[in-house]
Amino acid sequence: MKNLKQRLVIMCAVVFALNFVNAQDAPTMFAVHTDNVKFDMMPEYEEQAKNLKDQCVKHGIKDASWTAISVEDGRYVYVTPINNMADLDKDPMGNLSEKMGEDALGEMFGKMNKCYDSHSDSVIHRIDDLSYMPEGYSTEGKNHREYHFIYYAPKDGKAMREAMANVKALFKAKNIKNGYEVYHSGFGSEESYFMVSVAGKDDIEIAQGGLANRDAMGDEGQATMFNVIKLALRYDQVEAEIRPDLSYIPAPTN
């Protein structure tokens, strides 16, 4: 039972929203849980993830809330905003075990567990002063994501931050219309990285926006971007989808 409760805390206290309209109102600290799901087990995994959501809806669980993201490489990511590290000790599932039944809950998580061989937990931070959210820009209705991970050596942290600040300044100077959000690795991450999140309705919209940005910024943009890349140890880009069907937000209390 102890392991089950720990699993509930880790799995459901963790959510990856990355979908904010007003950056000034957005939370800045998130706990992230990632399941590295085997490709052939994805259908069963999603069935159980939907079951978890349905049980929370059925029993009116109020303390849990998560947004799910499926990544093209098989990762399923769950993220939730937190105020501090102490929030990780809270049980966001409340009394779901009592309402649903311990055996039924354990069976559900057992079915999920066999769908992957590894998982991880970490904390990330949204960096407001590096994110670019121009007036009138919104990610509402844009569930496709392009994530750019820029890994760097700790000794280059200050230079990397300055280089990324220069990118934002150029976007602002060129009056670029589409925005992006920047996150930084935190507790539980083996490497230091910045993650840039770009939203769109699909990959085509994101690609078209990228081409328009490149044309608007010209050679100056290429040089400014290179000042970031030259500091990177490595760079990864992945595409993902925000999954409302696997996400859970409790109904508001009247």
Phi and psi in degrees as GROMACS dihedral restraints (atoms count N, CA, C in turn):
[ dihedral_restraints ]
;  ai    aj    ak    al  type     phi  dphi    fc
    3     4     5     6     1   -61.2    20    10
    4     5     6     7     1   -45.4    20    10
    6     7     8     9     1   -64.6    20    10
    7     8     9    10     1   -36.5    20    10
    9    10    11    12     1   -63.7    20    10
   10    11    12    13     1   -44.3    20    10
   12    13    14    15     1   -64.0    20    10
   13    14    15    16     1   -40.5    20    10
   15    16    17    18     1   -61.7    20    10
   16    17    18    19     1   -40.1    20    10
   18    19    20    21     1   -63.2    20    10
   19    20    21    22     1   -41.0    20    10
   21    22    23    24     1   -61.4    20    10
   22    23    24    25     1   -44.0    20    10
   24    25    26    27     1   -63.4    20    10
   25    26    27    28     1   -46.1    20    10
   27    28    29    30     1   -67.9    20    10
   28    29    30    31     1   -46.0    20    10
   30    31    32    33     1   -70.3    20    10
   31    32    33    34     1   -40.7    20    10
   33    34    35    36     1  -108.5    20    10
   34    35    36    37     1    -5.2    20    10
   36    37    38    39     1   -91.1    20    10
   37    38    39    40     1     8.0    20    10
   39    40    41    42     1  -123.4    20    10
   40    41    42    43     1   125.5    20    10
   42    43    44    45     1  -152.7    20    10
   43    44    45    46     1   144.3    20    10
   45    46    47    48     1  -116.2    20    10
   46    47    48    49     1    78.9    20    10
   48    49    50    51     1   -67.7    20    10
   49    50    51    52     1   -66.3    20    10
   51    52    53    54     1    50.3    20    10
   52    53    54    55     1    40.7    20    10
   54    55    56    57     1  -146.9    20    10
   55    56    57    58     1    58.0    20    10
   57    58    59    60     1  -107.2    20    10
   58    59    60    61     1   137.3    20    10
   60    61    62    63     1   -83.8    20    10
   61    62    63    64     1   -45.5    20    10
   63    64    65    66     1  -108.5    20    10
   64    65    66    67     1   105.5    20    10
   66    67    68    69     1   -61.7    20    10
   67    68    69    70     1   -31.0    20    10
   69    70    71    72     1   -69.2    20    10
   70    71    72    73     1   -24.9    20    10
   72    73    74    75     1   -93.5    20    10
   73    74    75    76     1    -5.0    20    10
   75    76    77    78     1   -77.2    20    10
   76    77    78    79     1   144.6    20    10
   78    79    80    81     1   -66.8    20    10
   79    80    81    82     1   161.6    20    10
   81    82    83    84     1  -120.8    20    10
   82    83    84    85     1    -4.6    20    10
   84    85    86    87     1  -129.3    20    10
   85    86    87    88     1   131.9    20    10
   87    88    89    90     1  -135.9    20    10
   88    89    90    91     1   142.9    20    10
   90    91    92    93     1   -98.6    20    10
   91    92    93    94     1   137.2    20    10
   93    94    95    96     1  -127.3    20    10
   94    95    96    97     1   126.8    20    10
   96    97    98    99     1  -114.5    20    10
   97    98    99   100     1   134.4    20    10
   99   100   101   102     1  -125.3    20    10
  100   101   102   103     1   127.1    20    10
  102   103   104   105     1  -105.0    20    10
  103   104   105   106     1   124.6    20    10
  105   106   107   108     1   -91.8    20    10
  106   107   108   109     1    86.1    20    10
  108   109   110   111     1   -79.9    20    10
  109   110   111   112     1   138.2    20    10
  111   112   113   114     1   -70.3    20    10
  112   113   114   115     1   137.7    20    10
  114   115   116   117     1   -57.3    20    10
  115   116   117   118     1   -40.6    20    10
  117   118   119   120     1   -74.8    20    10
  118   119   120   121     1    -9.5    20    10
  120   121   122   123     1  -104.8    20    10
  121   122   123   124     1     3.8    20    10
  123   124   125   126     1   -59.5    20    10
  124   125   126   127     1   -43.7    20    10
  126   127   128   129     1   -58.7    20    10
  127   128   129   130     1   -44.5    20    10
  129   130   131   132     1   -68.4    20    10
  130   131   132   133     1   -39.0    20    10
  132   133   134   135     1   -60.4    20    10
  133   134   135   136     1   -47.0    20    10
  135   136   137   138     1   -65.2    20    10
  136   137   138   139     1   -34.6    20    10
  138   139   140   141     1   -59.8    20    10
  139   140   141   142     1   -43.7    20    10
  141   142   143   144     1   -74.3    20    10
  142   143   144   145     1   -33.7    20    10
  144   145   146   147     1   -63.9    20    10
  145   146   147   148     1   -39.3    20    10
  147   148   149   150     1   -68.2    20    10
  148   149   150   151     1   -36.4    20    10
  150   151   152   153     1   -62.4    20    10
  151   152   153   154     1   -41.2    20    10
  153   154   155   156     1   -60.4    20    10
  154   155   156   157     1   -46.1    20    10
  156   157   158   159     1   -61.4    20    10
  157   158   159   160     1   -45.7    20    10
  159   160   161   162     1   -60.9    20    10
  160   161   162   163     1   -38.9    20    10
  162   163   164   165     1   -66.6    20    10
  163   164   165   166     1   -37.1    20    10
  165   166   167   168     1   -65.8    20    10
  166   167   168   169     1   -40.6    20    10
  168   169   170   171     1   -65.4    20    10
  169   170   171   172     1   -47.3    20    10
  171   172   173   174     1   -57.5    20    10
  172   173   174   175     1   -42.1    20    10
  174   175   176   177     1   -97.4    20    10
  175   176   177   178     1     4.4    20    10
  177   178   179   180     1    62.5    20    10
  178   179   180   181     1    42.0    20    10
  180   181   182   183     1   -67.3    20    10
  181   182   183   184     1   125.9    20    10
  183   184   185   186     1  -101.1    20    10
  184   185   186   187     1   -26.0    20    10
  186   187   188   189     1   -86.1    20    10
  187   188   189   190     1   -14.6    20    10
  189   190   191   192     1   -97.1    20    10
  190   191   192   193     1   145.9    20    10
  192   193   194   195     1  -162.5    20    10
  193   194   195   196     1   124.9    20    10
  195   196   197   198     1  -149.3    20    10
  196   197   198   199     1   151.7    20    10
  198   199   200   201     1  -111.1    20    10
  199   200   201   202     1   131.8    20    10
  201   202   203   204     1  -101.9    20    10
  202   203   204   205     1   145.4    20    10
  204   205   206   207     1  -132.1    20    10
  205   206   207   208     1   130.8    20    10
  207   208   209   210     1  -105.1    20    10
  208   209   210   211     1   128.4    20    10
  210   211   212   213     1  -101.6    20    10
  211   212   213   214     1   150.4    20    10
  213   214   215   216     1   -61.8    20    10
  214   215   216   217     1   -21.7    20    10
  216   217   218   219     1   -91.6    20    10
  217   218   219   220     1     8.7    20    10
  219   220   221   222     1   103.4    20    10
  220   221   222   223     1    -4.9    20    10
  222   223   224   225     1   -76.9    20    10
  223   224   225   226     1   138.5    20    10
  225   226   227   228     1  -115.4    20    10
  226   227   228   229     1   122.1    20    10
  228   229   230   231     1  -116.5    20    10
  229   230   231   232     1   135.4    20    10
  231   232   233   234     1  -125.4    20    10
  232   233   234   235     1   129.8    20    10
  234   235   236   237     1  -137.7    20    10
  235   236   237   238     1   143.5    20    10
  237   238   239   240     1  -140.8    20    10
  238   239   240   241     1   143.7    20    10
  240   241   242   243     1   -67.4    20    10
  241   242   243   244     1   140.4    20    10
  243   244   245   246     1  -130.4    20    10
  244   245   246   247     1   156.0    20    10
  246   247   248   249     1   -86.8    20    10
  247   248   249   250     1   -34.0    20    10
  249   250   251   252     1  -163.0    20    10
  250   251   252   253     1   176.2    20    10
  252   253   254   255     1   -65.5    20    10
  253   254   255   256     1   -26.4    20    10
  255   256   257   258     1   -62.8    20    10
  256   257   258   259     1   -24.6    20    10
  258   259   260   261     1   -62.5    20    10
  259   260   261   262     1   -22.4    20    10
  261   262   263   264     1   -69.2    20    10
  262   263   264   265     1   -18.7    20    10
  264   265   266   267     1   -84.6    20    10
  265   266   267   268     1    -9.0    20    10
  267   268   269   270     1   -79.4    20    10
  268   269   270   271     1   151.1    20    10
  270   271   272   273     1   -97.1    20    10
  271   272   273   274     1    97.4    20    10
  273   274   275   276     1   -72.4    20    10
  274   275   276   277     1   -14.0    20    10
  276   277   278   279     1   -84.3    20    10
  277   278   279   280     1    -4.6    20    10
  279   280   281   282     1    56.8    20    10
  280   281   282   283     1  -128.4    20    10
  282   283   284   285     1  -105.4    20    10
  283   284   285   286     1    35.6    20    10
  285   286   287   288     1   -59.4    20    10
  286   287   288   289     1   -39.3    20    10
  288   289   290   291     1   -59.5    20    10
  289   290   291   292     1   -40.6    20    10
  291   292   293   294     1   -69.1    20    10
  292   293   294   295     1   -41.1    20    10
  294   295   296   297     1   -75.6    20    10
  295   296   297   298     1   -40.5    20    10
  297   298   299   300     1   -85.0    20    10
  298   299   300   301     1   -31.8    20    10
  300   301   302   303     1   106.7    20    10
  301   302   303   304     1   129.1    20    10
  303   304   305   306     1   -60.3    20    10
  304   305   306   307     1   -41.9    20    10
  306   307   308   309     1   -65.3    20    10
  307   308   309   310     1   -43.3    20    10
  309   310   311   312     1   -65.4    20    10
  310   311   312   313     1   -40.1    20    10
  312   313   314   315     1   -67.0    20    10
  313   314   315   316     1   -42.6    20    10
  315   316   317   318     1   -63.3    20    10
  316   317   318   319     1   -37.3    20    10
  318   319   320   321     1   -64.9    20    10
  319   320   321   322     1   -41.1    20    10
  321   322   323   324     1   -62.9    20    10
  322   323   324   325     1   -47.0    20    10
  324   325   326   327     1   -68.8    20    10
  325   326   327   328     1   -30.4    20    10
  327   328   329   330     1   -63.3    20    10
  328   329   330   331     1   -39.4    20    10
  330   331   332   333     1   -66.6    20    10
  331   332   333   334     1   -36.5    20    10
  333   334   335   336     1   -69.0    20    10
  334   335   336   337     1   -41.1    20    10
  336   337   338   339     1   -61.2    20    10
  337   338   339   340     1   -32.3    20    10
  339   340   341   342     1   -76.2    20    10
  340   341   342   343     1    -5.6    20    10
  342   343   344   345     1   -87.5    20    10
  343   344   345   346     1    -7.0    20    10
  345   346   347   348     1  -147.9    20    10
  346   347   348   349     1   156.6    20    10
  348   349   350   351     1  -106.2    20    10
  349   350   351   352     1    -9.2    20    10
  351   352   353   354     1  -153.7    20    10
  352   353   354   355     1   153.1    20    10
  354   355   356   357     1  -151.4    20    10
  355   356   357   358     1   169.7    20    10
  357   358   359   360     1  -152.0    20    10
  358   359   360   361     1   162.5    20    10
  360   361   362   363     1  -135.1    20    10
  361   362   363   364     1   143.5    20    10
  363   364   365   366     1  -158.4    20    10
  364   365   366   367     1   175.3    20    10
  366   367   368   369     1  -122.1    20    10
  367   368   369   370     1   137.7    20    10
  369   370   371   372     1  -126.1    20    10
  370   371   372   373     1   163.4    20    10
  372   373   374   375     1  -128.9    20    10
  373   374   375   376     1   131.9    20    10
  375   376   377   378     1   -80.3    20    10
  376   377   378   379     1   130.9    20    10
  378   379   380   381     1  -104.1    20    10
  379   380   381   382     1    98.4    20    10
  381   382   383   384     1   -61.9    20    10
  382   383   384   385     1   -41.3    20    10
  384   385   386   387     1   -75.4    20    10
  385   386   387   388     1    -6.6    20    10
  387   388   389   390     1  -107.7    20    10
  388   389   390   391     1   -14.8    20    10
  390   391   392   393     1   -78.3    20    10
  391   392   393   394     1   146.0    20    10
  393   394   395   396     1  -116.7    20    10
  394   395   396   397     1   109.1    20    10
  396   397   398   399     1  -128.4    20    10
  397   398   399   400     1    84.2    20    10
  399   400   401   402     1   -65.7    20    10
  400   401   402   403     1   158.0    20    10
  402   403   404   405     1   -57.9    20    10
  403   404   405   406     1   132.3    20    10
  405   406   407   408     1    89.4    20    10
  406   407   408   409     1    -9.0    20    10
  408   409   410   411     1   -83.8    20    10
  409   410   411   412     1   140.8    20    10
  411   412   413   414     1  -146.5    20    10
  412   413   414   415     1   147.6    20    10
  414   415   416   417     1   -97.0    20    10
  415   416   417   418     1     5.1    20    10
  417   418   419   420     1   -59.3    20    10
  418   419   420   421     1   130.2    20    10
  420   421   422   423     1    79.1    20    10
  421   422   423   424     1     5.1    20    10
  423   424   425   426     1  -113.9    20    10
  424   425   426   427     1    94.4    20    10
  426   427   428   429     1   -96.2    20    10
  427   428   429   430     1    -6.6    20    10
  429   430   431   432     1   -84.0    20    10
  430   431   432   433     1   141.6    20    10
  432   433   434   435     1  -129.7    20    10
  433   434   435   436     1   143.0    20    10
  435   436   437   438     1  -119.0    20    10
  436   437   438   439     1   115.1    20    10
  438   439   440   441     1  -106.0    20    10
  439   440   441   442     1   128.0    20    10
  441   442   443   444     1  -112.2    20    10
  442   443   444   445     1   116.2    20    10
  444   445   446   447     1  -102.3    20    10
  445   446   447   448     1   120.5    20    10
  447   448   449   450     1  -115.5    20    10
  448   449   450   451     1   105.0    20    10
  450   451   452   453     1   -91.1    20    10
  451   452   453   454     1   142.7    20    10
  453   454   455   456     1  -147.7    20    10
  454   455   456   457     1   160.0    20    10
  456   457   458   459     1   -76.6    20    10
  457   458   459   460     1   141.7    20    10
  459   460   461   462     1   -52.5    20    10
  460   461   462   463     1   -32.9    20    10
  462   463   464   465     1   -64.4    20    10
  463   464   465   466     1   -19.8    20    10
  465   466   467   468     1  -101.5    20    10
  466   467   468   469     1    12.7    20    10
  468   469   470   471     1   -58.2    20    10
  469   470   471   472     1   -47.2    20    10
  471   472   473   474     1   -64.6    20    10
  472   473   474   475     1   -44.3    20    10
  474   475   476   477     1   -65.1    20    10
  475   476   477   478     1   -37.4    20    10
  477   478   479   480     1   -66.5    20    10
  478   479   480   481     1   -43.1    20    10
  480   481   482   483     1   -61.5    20    10
  481   482   483   484     1   -43.4    20    10
  483   484   485   486     1   -63.4    20    10
  484   485   486   487     1   -40.8    20    10
  486   487   488   489     1   -64.6    20    10
  487   488   489   490     1   -39.4    20    10
  489   490   491   492     1   -72.9    20    10
  490   491   492   493     1   -31.6    20    10
  492   493   494   495     1   -64.2    20    10
  493   494   495   496     1   -34.8    20    10
  495   496   497   498     1   -68.4    20    10
  496   497   498   499     1   -33.3    20    10
  498   499   500   501     1   -63.9    20    10
  499   500   501   502     1   -46.5    20    10
  501   502   503   504     1   -60.9    20    10
  502   503   504   505     1   -42.4    20    10
  504   505   506   507     1   -61.1    20    10
  505   506   507   508     1   -38.1    20    10
  507   508   509   510     1   -68.7    20    10
  508   509   510   511     1   -42.3    20    10
  510   511   512   513     1   -56.5    20    10
  511   512   513   514     1   -43.0    20    10
  513   514   515   516     1   -67.8    20    10
  514   515   516   517     1   -43.6    20    10
  516   517   518   519     1   -63.7    20    10
  517   518   519   520     1   -35.1    20    10
  519   520   521   522     1   -87.0    20    10
  520   521   522   523     1    -0.2    20    10
  522   523   524   525     1    57.0    20    10
  523   524   525   526     1    44.5    20    10
  525   526   527   528     1   -66.5    20    10
  526   527   528   529     1   135.7    20    10
  528   529   530   531     1   -86.1    20    10
  529   530   531   532     1   -30.6    20    10
  531   532   533   534     1   -96.8    20    10
  532   533   534   535     1   139.9    20    10
  534   535   536   537     1  -102.8    20    10
  535   536   537   538     1  -176.3    20    10
  537   538   539   540     1  -155.2    20    10
  538   539   540   541     1   159.2    20    10
  540   541   542   543     1  -118.6    20    10
  541   542   543   544     1   145.9    20    10
  543   544   545   546     1  -118.7    20    10
  544   545   546   547     1   133.2    20    10
  546   547   548   549     1  -124.7    20    10
  547   548   549   550     1   155.2    20    10
  549   550   551   552     1  -126.9    20    10
  550   551   552   553     1   145.0    20    10
  552   553   554   555     1   -61.8    20    10
  553   554   555   556     1   151.1    20    10
  555   556   557   558     1  -139.8    20    10
  556   557   558   559     1  -148.7    20    10
  558   559   560   561     1   -54.9    20    10
  559   560   561   562     1   132.8    20    10
  561   562   563   564     1    94.3    20    10
  562   563   564   565     1    -8.3    20    10
  564   565   566   567     1   -89.4    20    10
  565   566   567   568     1   133.1    20    10
  567   568   569   570     1   -76.3    20    10
  568   569   570   571     1   -25.5    20    10
  570   571   572   573     1  -128.1    20    10
  571   572   573   574     1   156.6    20    10
  573   574   575   576     1   -85.9    20    10
  574   575   576   577     1   133.0    20    10
  576   577   578   579     1  -154.7    20    10
  577   578   579   580     1   156.1    20    10
  579   580   581   582     1  -106.0    20    10
  580   581   582   583     1   140.9    20    10
  582   583   584   585     1  -119.5    20    10
  583   584   585   586     1   125.6    20    10
  585   586   587   588     1  -103.0    20    10
  586   587   588   589     1   123.9    20    10
  588   589   590   591     1  -107.1    20    10
  589   590   591   592     1   123.1    20    10
  591   592   593   594     1  -116.1    20    10
  592   593   594   595     1   129.2    20    10
  594   595   596   597     1  -106.5    20    10
  595   596   597   598     1   149.0    20    10
  597   598   599   600     1  -163.8    20    10
  598   599   600   601     1   169.0    20    10
  600   601   602   603     1   -70.4    20    10
  601   602   603   604     1   -30.9    20    10
  603   604   605   606     1  -159.8    20    10
  604   605   606   607     1   179.8    20    10
  606   607   608   609     1   -67.5    20    10
  607   608   609   610     1   -27.9    20    10
  609   610   611   612     1   -66.9    20    10
  610   611   612   613     1   -44.8    20    10
  612   613   614   615     1   -61.3    20    10
  613   614   615   616     1   -41.7    20    10
  615   616   617   618     1   -64.8    20    10
  616   617   618   619     1   -42.5    20    10
  618   619   620   621     1   -63.7    20    10
  619   620   621   622     1   -41.7    20    10
  621   622   623   624     1   -64.4    20    10
  622   623   624   625     1   -40.0    20    10
  624   625   626   627     1   -63.6    20    10
  625   626   627   628     1   -39.2    20    10
  627   628   629   630     1   -63.6    20    10
  628   629   630   631     1   -40.7    20    10
  630   631   632   633     1   -65.9    20    10
  631   632   633   634     1   -40.8    20    10
  633   634   635   636     1   -64.0    20    10
  634   635   636   637     1   -40.4    20    10
  636   637   638   639     1   -63.5    20    10
  637   638   639   640     1   -43.0    20    10
  639   640   641   642     1   -61.7    20    10
  640   641   642   643     1   -42.2    20    10
  642   643   644   645     1   -65.7    20    10
  643   644   645   646     1   -39.5    20    10
  645   646   647   648     1   -68.7    20    10
  646   647   648   649     1   -34.0    20    10
  648   649   650   651     1   -93.1    20    10
  649   650   651   652     1   -20.2    20    10
  651   652   653   654     1    58.9    20    10
  652   653   654   655     1  -149.4    20    10
  654   655   656   657     1   -62.9    20    10
  655   656   657   658     1   -33.2    20    10
  657   658   659   660     1   -61.3    20    10
  658   659   660   661     1   -38.6    20    10
  660   661   662   663     1   -66.2    20    10
  661   662   663   664     1   -42.4    20    10
  663   664   665   666     1   -61.3    20    10
  664   665   666   667     1   -42.8    20    10
  666   667   668   669     1   -66.6    20    10
  667   668   669   670     1   -39.6    20    10
  669   670   671   672     1   -67.9    20    10
  670   671   672   673     1   -40.4    20    10
  672   673   674   675     1   -65.8    20    10
  673   674   675   676     1   -38.0    20    10
  675   676   677   678     1   -63.0    20    10
  676   677   678   679     1   -32.1    20    10
  678   679   680   681     1   -65.3    20    10
  679   680   681   682     1   -22.9    20    10
  681   682   683   684     1   -80.9    20    10
  682   683   684   685     1   -50.4    20    10
  684   685   686   687     1   -63.1    20    10
  685   686   687   688     1   -34.7    20    10
  687   688   689   690     1   -68.0    20    10
  688   689   690   691     1   -16.9    20    10
  690   691   692   693     1   -91.1    20    10
  691   692   693   694     1    -8.2    20    10
  693   694   695   696     1   -81.0    20    10
  694   695   696   697     1   139.8    20    10
  696   697   698   699     1   -75.5    20    10
  697   698   699   700     1   -38.9    20    10
  699   700   701   702     1  -161.8    20    10
  700   701   702   703     1   166.1    20    10
  702   703   704   705     1  -139.0    20    10
  703   704   705   706     1   132.5    20    10
  705   706   707   708     1  -126.8    20    10
  706   707   708   709     1   145.0    20    10
  708   709   710   711     1  -130.6    20    10
  709   710   711   712     1   130.4    20    10
  711   712   713   714     1  -135.3    20    10
  712   713   714   715     1   156.4    20    10
  714   715   716   717     1  -111.2    20    10
  715   716   717   718     1   149.8    20    10
  717   718   719   720     1  -152.4    20    10
  718   719   720   721     1   171.3    20    10
  720   721   722   723     1  -130.0    20    10
  721   722   723   724     1   131.4    20    10
  723   724   725   726     1   -68.3    20    10
  724   725   726   727     1   132.2    20    10
  726   727   728   729     1  -113.9    20    10
  727   728   729   730     1    88.2    20    10
  729   730   731   732     1   -58.7    20    10
  730   731   732   733     1   -29.6    20    10
  732   733   734   735     1   -70.5    20    10
  733   734   735   736     1   -20.2    20    10
  735   736   737   738     1  -107.0    20    10
  736   737   738   739     1    -2.4    20    10
  738   739   740   741     1   -94.3    20    10
  739   740   741   742     1   156.6    20    10
  741   742   743   744     1  -135.3    20    10
  742   743   744   745     1   124.9    20    10
  744   745   746   747     1  -129.8    20    10
  745   746   747   748     1   118.4    20    10
  747   748   749   750     1   -64.9    20    10
  748   749   750   751     1   151.9    20    10
  750   751   752   753     1   -64.4    20    10
  751   752   753   754     1   141.7    20    10
  753   754   755   756     1   -63.1    20    10
  754   755   756   757     1   145.6    20    10
  756   757   758   759     1   -84.1    20    10
  757   758   759   760     1   129.3    20    10
